[in-house]
């Protein structure tokens, strides 16, 4: 079994997701990374991405939005409360509070 490929580019991860390649998320030291299988299909599609292929724009945007939402959720799960009882995302204004 090949070692998974670690990607930190949302656009590349969305393109691979659009190509029906499973994209999973992992966090390390507060950063979110996308993992894809380290097989020939993933490598071929990453190489194809470098050639600026034609893709359905709305479908790609849909995959980007879905992955970005998962990325933000994963990032915020790792936040620890600060002195005010709020996670880092609340303290720096990245999230709206009700």
VEXZA-663951 format. One record per atom (N, C-alpha, C): atom name; residue in one letter; x negated, y negated, z. Coordinates in Angstrom, 3 decimals. Layout:
REM VEXZA-663951
+------+------+----------+----------+----------+
| atom | type |        X |        Y |        Z |
+------+------+----------+----------+----------+
|   CA |    A |        X |        Y |        Z |
...
+------+------+----------+----------+----------+
This chain:
REM VEXZA-663951
+------+------+----------+----------+----------+
| atom | type |        X |        Y |        Z |
+------+------+----------+----------+----------+
|    N |    X |   -0.840 |    1.185 |    0.000 |
|   CA |    X |    0.000 |    0.000 |    0.000 |
|    C |    X |   -0.882 |   -1.244 |    0.000 |
|    N |    X |   -0.570 |   -2.179 |   -0.883 |
|   CA |    X |   -1.361 |   -3.389 |   -1.010 |
|    C |    X |   -1.048 |   -4.365 |    0.117 |
|    N |    X |   -2.046 |   -5.141 |    0.482 |
|   CA |    X |   -1.885 |   -6.170 |    1.501 |
|    C |    X |   -0.981 |   -7.269 |    0.938 |
|    N |    X |   -0.004 |   -7.769 |    1.731 |
|   CA |    X |    0.875 |   -8.832 |    1.235 |
|    C |    X |    0.086 |  -10.089 |    0.864 |
|    N |    X |    0.613 |  -10.812 |   -0.090 |
|   CA |    X |    0.015 |  -12.072 |   -0.523 |
|    C |    X |    0.652 |  -13.187 |    0.298 |
|    N |    X |   -0.177 |  -14.025 |    0.882 |
|   CA |    X |    0.288 |  -15.141 |    1.704 |
|    C |    X |    0.311 |  -16.408 |    0.851 |
|    N |    X |    1.465 |  -17.067 |    0.831 |
|   CA |    X |    1.648 |  -18.283 |    0.029 |
|    C |    X |    2.098 |  -19.400 |    0.956 |
|    N |    X |    1.547 |  -20.589 |    0.776 |
|   CA |    X |    2.016 |  -21.725 |    1.566 |
|    C |    X |    2.707 |  -22.774 |    0.692 |
|    N |    X |    3.038 |  -22.411 |   -0.527 |
|   CA |    X |    3.690 |  -23.315 |   -1.467 |
|    C |    X |    5.150 |  -22.908 |   -1.643 |
|    N |    X |    6.055 |  -23.775 |   -1.205 |
|   CA |    X |    7.485 |  -23.507 |   -1.302 |
|    C |    X |    7.918 |  -23.286 |   -2.743 |
|    N |    X |    7.392 |  -24.065 |   -3.667 |
|   CA |    X |    7.788 |  -23.940 |   -5.072 |
|    C |    X |    7.381 |  -22.595 |   -5.658 |
|    N |    X |    6.182 |  -22.138 |   -5.359 |
|   CA |    X |    5.736 |  -20.834 |   -5.854 |
|    C |    X |    6.574 |  -19.724 |   -5.229 |
|    N |    X |    6.872 |  -19.841 |   -3.939 |
|   CA |    X |    7.700 |  -18.831 |   -3.273 |
|    C |    X |    9.103 |  -18.803 |   -3.874 |
|    N |    X |    9.653 |  -19.964 |   -4.180 |
|   CA |    X |   10.983 |  -20.028 |   -4.790 |
|    C |    X |   10.967 |  -19.398 |   -6.181 |
|    N |    X |    9.909 |  -19.642 |   -6.942 |
|   CA |    X |    9.799 |  -19.032 |   -8.274 |
|    C |    X |    9.754 |  -17.511 |   -8.163 |
|    N |    X |    8.977 |  -16.986 |   -7.213 |
|   CA |    X |    8.901 |  -15.547 |   -7.036 |
|    C |    X |   10.238 |  -14.979 |   -6.584 |
|    N |    X |   10.915 |  -15.696 |   -5.714 |
|   CA |    X |   12.242 |  -15.271 |   -5.277 |
|    C |    X |   13.205 |  -15.227 |   -6.456 |
|    N |    X |   13.109 |  -16.207 |   -7.335 |
|   CA |    X |   13.940 |  -16.246 |   -8.537 |
|    C |    X |   13.667 |  -15.036 |   -9.431 |
|    N |    X |   12.459 |  -14.515 |   -9.385 |
|   CA |    X |   12.081 |  -13.345 |  -10.180 |
|    C |    X |   12.410 |  -12.037 |   -9.448 |
|    N |    X |   13.233 |  -12.116 |   -8.419 |
|   CA |    X |   13.675 |  -10.947 |   -7.628 |
|    C |    X |   12.534 |  -10.268 |   -6.878 |
|    N |    X |   11.564 |  -11.052 |   -6.465 |
|   CA |    X |   10.484 |  -10.553 |   -5.616 |
|    C |    X |   10.819 |  -10.945 |   -4.185 |
|    N |    X |   10.770 |   -9.981 |   -3.282 |
|   CA |    X |   11.137 |  -10.237 |   -1.893 |
|    C |    X |   10.129 |  -11.178 |   -1.236 |
|    N |    X |   10.658 |  -12.272 |   -0.677 |
|   CA |    X |    9.838 |  -13.253 |    0.018 |
|    C |    X |   10.238 |  -13.229 |    1.487 |
|    N |    X |    9.265 |  -12.994 |    2.362 |
|   CA |    X |    9.523 |  -13.038 |    3.796 |
|    C |    X |    8.704 |  -14.168 |    4.401 |
|    N |    X |    9.107 |  -14.591 |    5.580 |
|   CA |    X |    8.421 |  -15.691 |    6.245 |
|    C |    X |    7.709 |  -15.202 |    7.490 |
|    N |    X |    6.593 |  -15.836 |    7.778 |
|   CA |    X |    5.870 |  -15.576 |    9.008 |
|    C |    X |    5.356 |  -16.910 |    9.537 |
|    N |    X |    5.225 |  -17.024 |   10.836 |
|   CA |    X |    4.693 |  -18.252 |   11.430 |
|    C |    X |    3.396 |  -17.927 |   12.160 |
|    N |    X |    2.494 |  -18.871 |   12.107 |
|   CA |    X |    1.220 |  -18.741 |   12.785 |
|    C |    X |    0.784 |  -20.131 |   13.214 |
|    N |    X |    0.656 |  -20.323 |   14.505 |
|   CA |    X |    0.234 |  -21.596 |   15.086 |
|    C |    X |    1.115 |  -22.749 |   14.597 |
|    N |    X |    2.419 |  -22.508 |   14.559 |
|   CA |    X |    3.362 |  -23.549 |   14.178 |
|    C |    X |    3.520 |  -23.779 |   12.688 |
|    N |    X |    2.778 |  -23.057 |   11.868 |
|   CA |    X |    2.882 |  -23.192 |   10.412 |
|    C |    X |    3.619 |  -21.995 |    9.849 |
|    N |    X |    4.418 |  -22.241 |    8.825 |
|   CA |    X |    5.183 |  -21.185 |    8.189 |
|    C |    X |    4.521 |  -20.809 |    6.874 |
|    N |    X |    4.387 |  -19.510 |    6.656 |
|   CA |    X |    3.814 |  -18.979 |    5.423 |
|    C |    X |    4.810 |  -18.015 |    4.800 |
|    N |    X |    4.788 |  -17.938 |    3.491 |
|   CA |    X |    5.627 |  -17.009 |    2.755 |
|    C |    X |    4.781 |  -15.792 |    2.398 |
|    N |    X |    5.340 |  -14.612 |    2.589 |
|   CA |    X |    4.657 |  -13.377 |    2.248 |
|    C |    X |    5.404 |  -12.670 |    1.131 |
|    N |    X |    4.665 |  -12.232 |    0.130 |
|   CA |    X |    5.236 |  -11.443 |   -0.968 |
|    C |    X |    4.408 |  -10.171 |   -1.086 |
|    N |    X |    4.996 |   -9.119 |   -1.646 |
|   CA |    X |    4.224 |   -7.876 |   -1.812 |
|    C |    X |    2.958 |   -8.127 |   -2.627 |
|    N |    X |    1.900 |   -7.441 |   -2.271 |
|   CA |    X |    0.628 |   -7.608 |   -2.973 |
|    C |    X |    0.495 |   -6.681 |   -4.167 |
|    N |    X |    1.596 |   -6.429 |   -4.852 |
|   CA |    X |    1.573 |   -5.508 |   -5.988 |
|    C |    X |    1.319 |   -6.245 |   -7.300 |
|    N |    X |    1.251 |   -5.461 |   -8.373 |
|   CA |    X |    0.962 |   -6.022 |   -9.694 |
|    C |    X |    2.062 |   -6.963 |  -10.179 |
|    N |    X |    3.312 |   -6.677 |   -9.823 |
|   CA |    X |    4.427 |   -7.519 |  -10.261 |
|    C |    X |    4.284 |   -8.925 |   -9.680 |
|    N |    X |    3.997 |   -9.017 |   -8.386 |
|   CA |    X |    3.831 |  -10.332 |   -7.748 |
|    C |    X |    2.662 |  -11.094 |   -8.361 |
|    N |    X |    1.556 |  -10.394 |   -8.554 |
|   CA |    X |    0.372 |  -11.043 |   -9.132 |
|    C |    X |    0.637 |  -11.515 |  -10.559 |
|    N |    X |    1.349 |  -10.706 |  -11.334 |
|   CA |    X |    1.663 |  -11.079 |  -12.716 |
|    C |    X |    2.569 |  -12.309 |  -12.743 |
|    N |    X |    3.563 |  -12.351 |  -11.861 |
|   CA |    X |    4.470 |  -13.499 |  -11.838 |
|    C |    X |    3.770 |  -14.755 |  -11.344 |
|    N |    X |    2.851 |  -14.623 |  -10.393 |
|   CA |    X |    2.072 |  -15.790 |   -9.964 |
|    C |    X |    1.212 |  -16.318 |  -11.105 |
|    N |    X |    0.631 |  -15.421 |  -11.874 |
|   CA |    X |   -0.164 |  -15.840 |  -13.042 |
|    C |    X |    0.736 |  -16.497 |  -14.082 |
|    N |    X |    1.922 |  -15.947 |  -14.274 |
|   CA |    X |    2.866 |  -16.533 |  -15.236 |
|    C |    X |    3.297 |  -17.927 |  -14.804 |
|    N |    X |    3.433 |  -18.142 |  -13.504 |
|   CA |    X |    3.816 |  -19.458 |  -12.988 |
|    C |    X |    2.796 |  -20.523 |  -13.389 |
|    N |    X |    1.527 |  -20.156 |  -13.438 |
|   CA |    X |    0.478 |  -21.109 |  -13.808 |
|    C |    X |    0.595 |  -21.570 |  -15.256 |
|    N |    X |    1.342 |  -20.829 |  -16.074 |
|   CA |    X |    1.540 |  -21.190 |  -17.475 |
|    C |    X |    2.749 |  -22.086 |  -17.700 |
|    N |    X |    3.365 |  -22.564 |  -16.626 |
|   CA |    X |    4.509 |  -23.479 |  -16.717 |
|    C |    X |    5.676 |  -22.880 |  -17.521 |
|    N |    X |    6.220 |  -21.745 |  -17.047 |
|   CA |    X |    7.289 |  -21.088 |  -17.798 |
|    C |    X |    8.605 |  -21.853 |  -17.716 |
|    N |    X |    9.464 |  -21.606 |  -18.671 |
|   CA |    X |   10.813 |  -22.175 |  -18.654 |
|    C |    X |   11.646 |  -21.354 |  -17.666 |
|    N |    X |   12.296 |  -22.035 |  -16.732 |
|   CA |    X |   13.167 |  -21.361 |  -15.765 |
|    C |    X |   14.458 |  -22.153 |  -15.639 |
|    N |    X |   15.556 |  -21.492 |  -15.285 |
|   CA |    X |   16.810 |  -22.214 |  -15.058 |
|    C |    X |   16.666 |  -23.141 |  -13.846 |
|    N |    X |   16.752 |  -24.427 |  -14.083 |
|   CA |    X |   16.475 |  -25.418 |  -13.042 |
|    C |    X |   17.392 |  -25.278 |  -11.827 |
|    N |    X |   18.688 |  -25.148 |  -12.049 |
|   CA |    X |   19.614 |  -25.076 |  -10.923 |
|    C |    X |   19.396 |  -23.813 |  -10.096 |
|    N |    X |   19.052 |  -22.720 |  -10.750 |
|   CA |    X |   18.760 |  -21.491 |  -10.014 |
|    C |    X |   17.496 |  -21.650 |   -9.170 |
|    N |    X |   16.471 |  -22.267 |   -9.737 |
|   CA |    X |   15.234 |  -22.488 |   -8.992 |
|    C |    X |   15.486 |  -23.402 |   -7.793 |
|    N |    X |   16.252 |  -24.454 |   -7.988 |
|   CA |    X |   16.569 |  -25.374 |   -6.897 |
|    C |    X |   17.335 |  -24.660 |   -5.793 |
|    N |    X |   18.240 |  -23.770 |   -6.167 |
|   CA |    X |   18.994 |  -23.002 |   -5.183 |
|    C |    X |   18.060 |  -22.136 |   -4.335 |
|    N |    X |   17.093 |  -21.491 |   -4.977 |
|   CA |    X |   16.125 |  -20.675 |   -4.241 |
|    C |    X |   15.239 |  -21.545 |   -3.355 |
|    N |    X |   14.867 |  -22.735 |   -3.836 |
|   CA |    X |   14.057 |  -23.653 |   -3.030 |
|    C |    X |   14.810 |  -24.074 |   -1.772 |
|    N |    X |   16.074 |  -24.445 |   -1.930 |
|   CA |    X |   16.875 |  -24.886 |   -0.784 |
|    C |    X |   17.022 |  -23.770 |    0.241 |
|    N |    X |   17.281 |  -22.566 |   -0.232 |
|   CA |    X |   17.458 |  -21.439 |    0.678 |
|    C |    X |   16.166 |  -21.170 |    1.452 |
|    N |    X |   15.041 |  -21.134 |    0.761 |
|   CA |    X |   13.766 |  -20.872 |    1.428 |
|    C |    X |   13.358 |  -22.014 |    2.349 |
|    N |    X |   13.637 |  -23.247 |    1.942 |
|   CA |    X |   13.300 |  -24.395 |    2.789 |
|    C |    X |   14.093 |  -24.341 |    4.092 |
|    N |    X |   15.378 |  -23.986 |    4.001 |
|   CA |    X |   16.189 |  -23.846 |    5.212 |
|    C |    X |   15.639 |  -22.771 |    6.132 |
|    N |    X |   15.259 |  -21.635 |    5.567 |
|   CA |    X |   14.673 |  -20.566 |    6.374 |
|    C |    X |   13.343 |  -21.008 |    6.979 |
|    N |    X |   12.573 |  -21.775 |    6.197 |
|   CA |    X |   11.288 |  -22.258 |    6.674 |
|    C |    X |   11.471 |  -23.199 |    7.863 |
|    N |    X |   12.408 |  -24.124 |    7.756 |
|   CA |    X |   12.649 |  -25.060 |    8.854 |
|    C |    X |   13.176 |  -24.343 |   10.085 |
|    N |    X |   14.049 |  -23.365 |    9.890 |
|   CA |    X |   14.541 |  -22.581 |   11.022 |
|    C |    X |   13.403 |  -21.833 |   11.703 |
|    N |    X |   12.528 |  -21.215 |   10.919 |
|   CA |    X |   11.401 |  -20.477 |   11.486 |
|    C |    X |   10.454 |  -21.410 |   12.223 |
|    N |    X |   10.228 |  -22.590 |   11.683 |
|   CA |    X |    9.332 |  -23.552 |   12.323 |
|    C |    X |    9.917 |  -24.024 |   13.642 |
|    N |    X |   11.219 |  -24.283 |   13.664 |
|   CA |    X |   11.852 |  -24.795 |   14.873 |
|    C |    X |   12.036 |  -23.730 |   15.937 |
|    N |    X |   12.076 |  -22.457 |   15.566 |
|   CA |    X |   12.158 |  -21.385 |   16.554 |
|    C |    X |   10.903 |  -21.349 |   17.410 |
|    N |    X |    9.782 |  -21.743 |   16.846 |
|   CA |    X |    8.516 |  -21.702 |   17.575 |
|    C |    X |    8.271 |  -22.892 |   18.475 |
|    N |    X |    9.117 |  -23.927 |   18.405 |
|   CA |    X |    8.902 |  -25.112 |   19.231 |
|    C |    X |    9.214 |  -24.820 |   20.687 |
|    N |    X |    8.394 |  -25.360 |   21.552 |
|   CA |    X |    8.643 |  -25.223 |   22.977 |
|    C |    X |    9.153 |  -26.546 |   23.498 |
|    N |    X |    9.977 |  -26.518 |   24.546 |
|   CA |    X |   10.506 |  -27.775 |   25.072 |
|    C |    X |    9.388 |  -28.681 |   25.587 |
|    N |    X |    9.570 |  -29.990 |   25.384 |
|   CA |    X |    8.616 |  -30.947 |   25.928 |
|    C |    X |    9.131 |  -31.442 |   27.279 |
|    N |    X |    8.583 |  -32.518 |   27.795 |
|   CA |    X |    8.964 |  -33.018 |   29.117 |
|    C |    X |   10.422 |  -33.422 |   29.200 |
|    N |    X |   11.040 |  -33.738 |   28.077 |
|   CA |    X |   12.425 |  -34.203 |   28.084 |
|    C |    X |   13.401 |  -33.070 |   27.808 |
|    N |    X |   12.909 |  -31.830 |   27.756 |
|   CA |    X |   13.781 |  -30.698 |   27.520 |
|    C |    X |   14.156 |  -30.512 |   26.068 |
|    N |    X |   13.460 |  -31.196 |   25.158 |
|   CA |    X |   13.743 |  -31.065 |   23.738 |
|    C |    X |   12.534 |  -30.461 |   23.055 |
|    N |    X |   12.789 |  -29.738 |   21.963 |
|   CA |    X |   11.687 |  -29.208 |   21.170 |
|    C |    X |   10.977 |  -30.319 |   20.433 |
|    N |    X |    9.843 |  -30.013 |   19.859 |
|   CA |    X |    9.062 |  -31.007 |   19.130 |
|    C |    X |    9.862 |  -31.664 |   18.014 |
|    N |    X |   10.724 |  -30.902 |   17.356 |
|   CA |    X |   11.467 |  -31.465 |   16.239 |
|    C |    X |   12.391 |  -32.583 |   16.701 |
|    N |    X |   12.905 |  -32.473 |   17.919 |
|   CA |    X |   13.766 |  -33.535 |   18.441 |
|    C |    X |   12.935 |  -34.746 |   18.856 |
|    N |    X |   11.757 |  -34.473 |   19.393 |
|   CA |    X |   10.922 |  -35.557 |   19.892 |
|    C |    X |   10.392 |  -36.431 |   18.761 |
|    N |    X |   10.110 |  -35.857 |   17.597 |
|   CA |    X |    9.547 |  -36.677 |   16.532 |
|    C |    X |   10.582 |  -37.120 |   15.518 |
|    N |    X |   11.862 |  -36.821 |   15.772 |
|   CA |    X |   12.911 |  -37.352 |   14.929 |
|    C |    X |   13.177 |  -36.588 |   13.649 |
|    N |    X |   12.634 |  -35.388 |   13.517 |
|   CA |    X |   12.875 |  -34.627 |   12.295 |
|    C |    X |   14.274 |  -34.038 |   12.236 |
|    N |    X |   14.909 |  -33.865 |   13.357 |
|   CA |    X |   16.238 |  -33.300 |   13.411 |
|    C |    X |   17.204 |  -34.313 |   14.023 |
|    N |    X |   18.404 |  -34.334 |   13.498 |
|   CA |    X |   19.434 |  -35.193 |   14.071 |
|    C |    X |   20.058 |  -34.478 |   15.262 |
|    N |    X |   20.331 |  -35.229 |   16.297 |
|   CA |    X |   21.002 |  -34.651 |   17.455 |
|    C |    X |   22.401 |  -35.242 |   17.549 |
|    N |    X |   23.311 |  -34.454 |   18.082 |
|   CA |    X |   24.695 |  -34.916 |   18.220 |
|    C |    X |   24.934 |  -35.525 |   19.567 |
+------+------+----------+----------+----------+
